[in-house]
Amino acid sequence: MCHILCHTDAMPSINFRQLRNTRQLLSWLEAGQVVELRKRNDLVARIVPENPRPSPTEWPDAAARRRRIFGDRVIPAVEILIEERNSRY
C-alpha cells in the first residue's frame, strides 16, 4: 500500500474537511508552496500558487568572512586538540 505512505511532509497536504481552514491554505499558497488536496489518503489534486516560489535566501560567504578576520593564517586546530588531549591523559 505505497500510495498511503509515499507522500512527503515537504509538501503540505489538506483534506476536504480541512478546507474550512482557509487561513492555513492561504498561508501555504502565499508562501509559494504547492498544496496537495486529498480525499482520505488518496491524492485528488495539487493546488499551485499563482506566483512562483520566492527565490531562496542567499547565504553569507563564510569563507570570505574568515579570510577577512584571520587573513591567510592557518590555525592548526587538530594539532592543538591532540596536544591538549595528550597533556590531560
C-alpha positions as CSV (number, residue, x, y, z in Angstrom):
1,M,0.0,0.0,0.0
2,C,2.6,2.5,-1.1
3,H,0.0,5.1,-2.1
4,I,-0.8,5.7,1.6
5,L,2.7,6.3,2.8
6,C,4.6,7.8,-0.2
7,H,3.7,11.4,0.1
8,T,6.3,13.6,1.9
9,D,6.0,16.1,4.6
10,A,7.8,18.7,2.5
11,M,4.7,19.4,0.5
12,P,1.8,20.4,2.7
13,S,-1.5,18.4,2.2
14,I,-5.0,19.2,3.2
15,N,-8.2,17.1,3.0
16,F,-11.7,18.2,2.1
17,R,-12.8,18.6,5.7
18,Q,-9.8,20.8,6.4
19,L,-10.6,23.1,3.5
20,R,-12.8,25.1,6.0
21,N,-9.5,26.3,7.4
22,T,-8.8,28.7,4.6
23,R,-6.2,30.7,6.6
24,Q,-3.8,27.8,6.7
25,L,-4.3,27.0,3.0
26,L,-3.8,30.7,2.0
27,S,-0.7,31.0,4.1
28,W,0.8,28.0,2.3
29,L,-0.1,29.4,-1.1
30,E,1.2,32.9,-0.2
31,A,4.5,31.3,0.8
32,G,4.7,29.8,-2.7
33,Q,4.1,26.2,-1.6
34,V,2.2,23.6,-3.7
35,V,-0.6,22.1,-1.6
36,E,-1.9,18.5,-2.1
37,L,-5.7,18.1,-1.8
38,R,-6.5,14.6,-0.6
39,K,-9.6,12.5,-0.1
40,R,-8.7,10.3,2.8
41,N,-5.2,9.2,1.8
42,D,-5.7,9.5,-2.0
43,L,-4.3,12.4,-3.8
44,V,-7.1,14.2,-5.7
45,A,-5.3,17.4,-6.9
46,R,-2.4,19.8,-6.4
47,I,-3.2,23.4,-5.8
48,V,-0.5,25.5,-7.3
49,P,0.0,29.2,-6.3
50,E,-0.3,31.9,-8.9
51,N,3.2,33.3,-8.1
52,P,6.2,31.1,-8.3
53,R,8.2,30.3,-5.1
54,P,10.3,33.1,-3.8
55,S,14.0,32.8,-4.6
56,P,16.0,31.0,-1.9
57,T,17.7,33.1,0.7
58,E,21.3,33.9,-0.2
59,W,23.7,32.7,2.5
60,P,26.6,34.9,3.6
61,D,30.1,34.0,2.2
62,A,31.6,32.4,5.3
63,A,35.0,31.8,3.6
64,A,35.3,35.5,2.7
65,R,34.4,36.4,6.2
66,R,37.0,34.0,7.6
67,R,39.7,35.4,5.3
68,R,38.8,39.0,6.3
69,I,39.1,38.1,10.1
70,F,42.1,35.7,10.0
71,G,43.8,36.6,6.8
72,D,45.9,33.8,5.3
73,R,46.8,32.5,8.8
74,V,46.4,28.7,9.2
75,I,45.2,27.6,12.6
76,P,46.3,24.0,13.4
77,A,43.2,23.1,15.3
78,V,43.7,19.4,15.0
79,E,47.3,19.6,16.3
80,I,46.2,21.8,19.2
81,L,43.4,19.4,20.1
82,I,45.8,16.4,20.1
83,E,48.3,18.3,22.3
84,E,45.6,19.2,24.8
85,R,44.3,15.6,25.0
86,N,47.8,14.2,25.4
87,S,48.6,16.5,28.2
88,R,45.4,15.5,30.1
89,Y,45.7,11.8,29.8
